[in-house]
């Protein structure tokens, strides 16, 4: 990831690789924690059958960290599909998932602003897909046939594999094959992130660092500093997209960072 100058930061511009873009178009969110039980009215879609979207109520307990945008007063907007499986399980058990990318409006005075979780990659919502190539990006973006790891704002690592028993739009949003609590995070000066877990993570390389306690196994997330920019087509109102390459637990992954703004 290219560093931005103080002038760029003041203007809201950041340089990713050799391309500059406004931060407005990147995956940047504020984070808030619930101070008491909070209800969300979430737009959902059926997992198994083609139905019109409907609204369902999802209740969050006290102490849950959310990625959201504060608008005015008690108004917030968030993408409920980025919540952890632990939070979405009540909806999934009813046969529904949040509509991905659909912003849920939350009117609440139960939220307090907190720091961005240290385990989240820069300019990322925490969604990581396997591979570093253009083909890997196309595979993940077009047909939900690639695996997905989601680092959630409320502190979990969820890994999803395409579920062929549900609708194509729900393949990577139903029941994860791995659901683990992130117990602790350390970030080095170089930006490498160490995520600590109580147990091993099948399919990912972890290091056993303690015999007791909750932070026994360490997972390494490293930015390879080789971002990808896929140019858009302004004639067709298509924005270009940025991706960042990472190594997670010894495996190649990429994460979407946002777009360059020219398209719609």
Residue, then its C-alpha position, 0 to 999 in steps of 0.5 A: x500500500x503506498x503511503x500518502x503525504x500530509x497534503x494528500x491526507x488533508x485533501x482526502x486523497x490516498x495513493x494505492x500503488x501508483x494510483x491516487x483516489x479519494x478516501x471517500x470511495x474506499x472501504x472506510x467505516x467508523x466503529x461503534x459498540x452497543x451499550x445495551x440490547x439493540x434491534x436492527x430491522x434488516x432487509x433479508x432474502x431467502x436462502x433456499x427459494x426466490x422470494x422478494x426481499x423482506x424485513x426481519x428484526x435482528x437483536x444484538x446484545x450489549x457489547x457488540x462492535x459494529x462497522x457503521x456510518x453515523x449520519x445525523x443525530x441517532x441515525x446510523x447505516x450499516x451493512x448487516x451482511x458483514x456481521x459475524x455468524x454468531x450474530x446472524x445465526x438467528x436469521x440463518x436458522x429461519x432460512x434468511x440472510x441479510x441482502x449483501x451490500x444493502x444498508x440497514x438504517x439504525x436509529x439508536x442512542x445505544x451506540x458509543x464510538x470505539x477504535x477500529x479493530x486492529x486486526x482489520x486490514x487497511x481500507x478493508x471490511x475484513x473480507x478475504x478471498x484466496x489467491x493473488x491473481x486476476x483470475x482469482x479476483x474474477x472468480x470471487x467477484x463473479x460467481x461466489x465460487x471461491x472461499x471467503x474468510x471474514x474478519x468481523x468487527x465484533x472479533x471473529x474469524x469466519x471461513x465460508x466455503x461455497x454451499x451448493x445446497x442453497x441459492x447462488x446468492x447465498x453460497x458464501x453467507x450461510x454456515x461457516x466451516x470455521x468460526x473462531x473468536x479473535x482473542x487478541x491482536x498485535x500489530x508490528x511497526x511494519x504493519x504485520x498483524x498477529x491474531x491470537x486464538x484459543x485453538x488451532x485453525x484447520x487449513x491455516x498455519x498457526x504457531x503455538x505460543x502459549x500452553x494456557x490462557x485464551x491466546x494460545x495460537x498465533x495467526x499471521x496476516x501480512x500485507x504483501x504491498x503489491x496492490x492491484x488496480x483494475x481500471x474501470x470504463x467511464x464510458x459505461x459508468x463502470x468504476x475501477x477497483x482496488x485490491x490488496x494482496x495479503x498472506x494469511x496463515x501461510x496462504x495467499x489472499x486478497x481483499x477488496x479496498x474500494x473503487x476509484x470513483x469514476x463510475x457509478 
